[in-house]
Amino acid sequence: MRPSIRRADFLQKELESGLKKDGQMKRARFTEEQIIAVLKEHEAGAKTADLARRHGISEATIYNWKAKFCLRGQAAEGPGG
């Protein structure tokens, strides 16, 4: 029975890594609208560490979102705003 316990531990760790049993990545936790709301809070002056703690994400995630969504927004607006 010992090997089956190890297999269960392995499967649990695999699931915790973000993979489903079928090998697919799990769905994103935040919609684009939620991400944009967090970024608006950041632009309004909220501290990155406070936002990260409140929403259960890392500070790096906020900076990654900012890089991804700010570039998308600037390209959509075009020159002159």
C-alpha positions in Angstrom: 0.0 0.0 0.0 3.0 2.3 0.4 3.5 2.9 -3.3 -0.2 4.0 -3.8 0.3 6.6 -1.0 3.3 8.0 -2.9 1.3 8.1 -6.1 -1.4 10.0 -4.4 1.1 12.5 -3.0 2.6 12.9 -6.5 -0.9 13.5 -8.0 -1.7 16.1 -5.3 1.6 17.9 -5.9 0.9 17.8 -9.7 -2.6 19.4 -9.1 -1.1 22.0 -6.8 1.3 23.0 -9.6 -1.6 24.2 -11.7 -2.1 21.2 -13.9 -5.4 19.2 -14.0 -5.4 15.4 -14.1 -5.6 15.5 -17.9 -2.5 17.6 -18.1 -4.3 20.8 -19.0 -3.6 24.1 -17.2 -6.3 25.2 -14.8 -8.5 28.2 -15.7 -7.3 31.7 -14.8 -8.6 32.9 -11.4 -9.3 36.4 -12.6 -11.3 37.7 -15.5 -9.9 40.6 -17.6 -12.4 42.9 -16.0 -11.2 41.9 -12.5 -7.6 42.4 -13.6 -8.3 45.8 -15.0 -10.1 46.8 -11.7 -7.0 45.8 -9.7 -4.8 47.8 -12.1 -7.1 50.8 -11.7 -6.7 50.6 -8.0 -2.9 50.5 -8.5 -3.0 53.6 -10.8 -5.1 55.4 -8.2 -2.3 55.1 -5.7 -2.8 51.8 -3.9 0.4 50.1 -2.8 1.4 47.0 -4.8 2.0 45.0 -1.6 -1.4 45.9 -0.2 -3.2 45.0 -3.5 -1.3 41.7 -3.7 -2.2 40.7 -0.2 -5.9 41.8 -0.5 -6.4 39.8 -3.8 -4.2 36.8 -2.9 -1.6 37.3 -5.7 2.0 38.1 -5.8 3.4 41.6 -6.5 5.1 40.1 -9.6 1.6 39.1 -10.9 0.5 42.8 -10.6 3.5 44.0 -12.6 3.0 41.2 -15.2 -0.7 42.2 -15.6 0.4 45.9 -15.8 2.8 45.1 -18.6 0.3 43.0 -20.5 -2.8 45.2 -20.2 -1.2 48.6 -20.3 0.5 47.8 -23.7 -2.8 46.4 -25.0 -4.6 49.6 -23.9 -2.1 51.9 -25.5 -2.1 50.1 -28.8 -5.9 50.2 -28.9 -6.1 54.0 -28.2 -3.5 54.9 -30.9 -1.7 58.2 -31.1 -3.3 61.2 -29.4 -5.3 59.2 -26.8 
